[in-house]
Amino acid sequence: MRWENLFDDLEARAEALEAAQREVEIHDRTRVEVSRVPLIDRLRPAVSALVRMQCEGGAVVRGRLTRVGSDWALVNAEAGREVLVRLAAVVAISGLVRLTAAPRATAAVESRLGVAHVLRGIARDRSAVRLSLVDGSALTGTIDRVGVDFCELAVHAQGELRRAREVQEVVLVGLSGLALVSREVSA
C-alpha cells in the first residue's frame, strides 16, 4: 500500500511539473508571436468598432473605424466627419477587440494604398479639409497636389470653397509631419 501511494505521489508530481513546463512554453510562444504582430494586423479585426485614437500633437479622434490601409486608418467621427489617421502618428488606441488578423491577410489592392494615394483621391474631389500636424498645429484648405512624401494645401478659411481670392497661401506639408486629415462626409 505504501509503495502504491509513493508511486501515485511521484506520478502526480511529474504530471504537475510537465503541465507547468507546458504552460511556460505556451506563454513564451505567445509572447514571441505577439512580438511579430504589426499595428495594422491589430486594427483590421476592429473595423466597425468604436475607437479612440490619440496622435502626436495631442489630436484625438473618436468614432467608428471603417477602413485600414497600409499606413492609415479611416474613422467616421462625430459631427459627420471622416478622419484619415496616419498610423505613424498614432500614440495610443483604445476600443480594439482582442483579436489579431492573420499576418499580411489584407486585400492586394488595399495593401498598396498608402496615405499618399488616399490624399490624391481627396485632392481629386476637391474636398475642404483640416490637416492636423504632429506638432499640434492645424491648417484648413484644399489639397492641390500630392507627391511621394508631401502634399500642397491651398490654405483658406474653413467652410470656404477654394477660389483664388480666398486662398491665403499654399503650404507644402511633409507627410511625416501629418497626423490627421479630416473632412465633412458628403451626404
RAJOZI-V211844 format. One record per residue. RES is the residue in one small letter. SS is DSSP state (h for helix, s for strand, l for the rest). OMEGA is omega in whole degrees, 0 to 359 (NA if undefined). BURIAL is I if it has 24 or more other C-alpha atoms within 12 Angstrom, else O. Layout:
res={RES & RES}
ss={SS & SS}
omega={OMEGA & OMEGA}
burial={BURIAL & BURIAL}
This chain:
res={m & r & w & e & n & l & f & d & d & l & e & a & r & a & e & a & l & e & a & a & q & r & e & v & e & i & h & d & r & t & r & v & e & v & s & r & v & p & l & i & d & r & l & r & p & a & v & s & a & l & v & r & m & q & c & e & g & g & a & v & v & r & g & r & l & t & r & v & g & s & d & w & a & l & v & n & a & e & a & g & r & e & v & l & v & r & l & a & a & v & v & a & i & s & g & l & v & r & l & t & a & a & p & r & a & t & a & a & v & e & s & r & l & g & v & a & h & v & l & r & g & i & a & r & d & r & s & a & v & r & l & s & l & v & d & g & s & a & l & t & g & t & i & d & r & v & g & v & d & f & c & e & l & a & v & h & a & q & g & e & l & r & r & a & r & e & v & q & e & v & v & l & v & g & l & s & g & l & a & l & v & s & r & e & v & s & a}
ss={l & h & h & h & h & h & h & h & h & h & h & h & h & h & h & h & h & h & h & h & h & h & h & h & h & h & h & h & h & h & h & h & h & h & h & l & l & l & h & h & h & h & h & h & h & h & l & l & l & s & s & s & s & s & s & h & h & h & l & s & s & s & s & s & s & s & s & s & l & l & l & s & s & s & s & s & s & l & l & l & s & s & s & s & s & s & h & h & h & s & s & s & s & s & l & l & l & l & l & l & l & l & l & l & l & l & l & h & h & h & h & h & l & l & h & h & h & h & h & h & h & h & h & h & l & l & l & s & s & s & s & s & s & l & l & l & l & s & s & s & s & s & s & s & s & s & l & l & l & s & s & s & s & s & s & l & l & l & l & l & l & l & l & l & l & l & l & l & s & s & s & s & s & s & h & h & h & s & s & s & s & s & s & s & l & l & l}
omega={181 & 180 & 180 & 177 & 179 & 180 & 176 & 179 & 179 & 179 & 179 & 178 & 179 & 178 & 179 & 178 & 179 & 179 & 179 & 179 & 178 & 179 & 178 & 180 & 178 & 179 & 179 & 180 & 178 & 178 & 179 & 180 & 180 & 181 & 181 & 185 & 174 & 181 & 183 & 180 & 172 & 183 & 187 & 178 & 182 & 178 & 183 & 177 & 173 & 184 & 173 & 181 & 176 & 184 & 175 & 181 & 176 & 179 & 179 & 179 & 176 & 178 & 182 & 176 & 185 & 179 & 176 & 177 & 184 & 181 & 182 & 173 & 178 & 182 & 170 & 185 & 178 & 177 & 174 & 180 & 170 & 186 & 174 & 183 & 175 & 187 & 179 & 180 & 183 & 177 & 182 & 178 & 172 & 180 & 180 & 173 & 182 & 183 & 173 & 179 & 175 & 181 & 176 & 180 & 180 & 175 & 184 & 181 & 182 & 183 & 180 & 184 & 179 & 180 & 182 & 178 & 181 & 179 & 177 & 176 & 178 & 178 & 181 & 181 & 170 & 178 & 172 & 184 & 171 & 177 & 174 & 184 & 184 & 178 & 179 & 179 & 181 & 177 & 175 & 179 & 181 & 178 & 179 & 184 & 178 & 176 & 180 & 185 & 178 & 168 & 177 & 182 & 171 & 185 & 174 & 182 & 177 & 180 & 177 & 173 & 178 & 175 & 183 & 183 & 181 & 184 & 179 & 178 & 173 & 184 & 174 & 181 & 175 & 182 & 178 & 178 & 184 & 175 & 185 & 169 & 180 & 177 & 177 & 178 & 178 & 183 & NA}
burial={O & O & O & O & O & O & O & O & O & O & O & O & O & O & O & O & O & O & O & O & O & O & O & O & O & O & O & O & O & O & O & O & O & O & O & O & O & O & I & I & I & I & I & I & I & I & I & O & I & I & I & I & I & I & I & I & O & O & I & I & I & I & I & I & I & I & I & I & I & I & I & I & I & I & I & I & I & O & O & O & I & I & I & I & I & I & I & I & I & I & O & O & I & O & I & I & O & O & O & O & O & O & O & O & O & O & O & O & O & O & O & O & O & I & I & I & I & I & I & I & O & I & I & O & O & I & I & I & I & I & I & I & I & I & O & O & O & I & I & I & I & I & I & I & I & I & O & O & O & O & I & I & I & I & I & I & O & I & O & O & O & I & O & O & O & O & O & O & O & O & I & I & I & O & I & I & I & I & I & I & I & I & I & I & O & O & O}
